[in-house]
Amino acid sequence: MNPSTTALVLIEFQNDFTTPGGVFHDAVKDVMHATDMLANTATTVQQARKLGVKIIHLPIQFADGYPELTLRSYGILKGVADGSAFRAGSWGAEITDALTHESSDIVVEGKRGLDGFATTGLDLVLRNNGIQHLVVAGFLTNCCVEGTVRTGYEKGYEVVTLTDCTATFTDEQQHAAEQFTLPMFSQTLKHTQFLAALNAK
């Protein structure tokens, strides 16, 4: 895997997921801890960046009152609004300090739903940077990670999901995504396998 044509896309590594006190932290912490996903991701970011991989942060955020969302009686976006999660300007919406930030990193704004491509300039950023390999990590494994991976696959990218750098609400959901869904749209690798593939170049 050529680092110069590879991007590591970090979906919603924000305090509302990653950090005690975050709106959804208690819901994801068990799966996070089971694989040590936050530490794995921090290691991956540091090493991949040194090798020349483009680091892209893909946060989600909403204005007060969630005017960007239609009123829903069900689903994850209802949970976001009901929990007052990912409010623009709030601590919960900030990218976690557990990941290092460099001036060469790119923050892609505009994510308002489950697919990281749908309401953002992600595809334009990837193509402008000559990216062929799209490597995805983040939250939730069976929601925004899966949604972004599906579209990346359809758009022709070589897609990798870092399974030990993702988390969702239950072990059962994580296992189902890793074993049954994500392999339909991506290569599923551990972070060590991904880093080894980069170093092989």
PyMOL commands that set and color helices and strands:
alter all, ss='L'
color gray80, all
select helices_A, chain A and resi 3-5+15-18+25-35+37-51+76-82+91-93+122-128+141-154+171-184+191-199
alter helices_A, ss='H'
color red, helices_A
select strands_A, chain A and resi 6-11+54-58+106-107+133-139+158-167+187-189
alter strands_A, ss='S'
color yellow, strands_A
deselect
rebuild
show_as cartoon
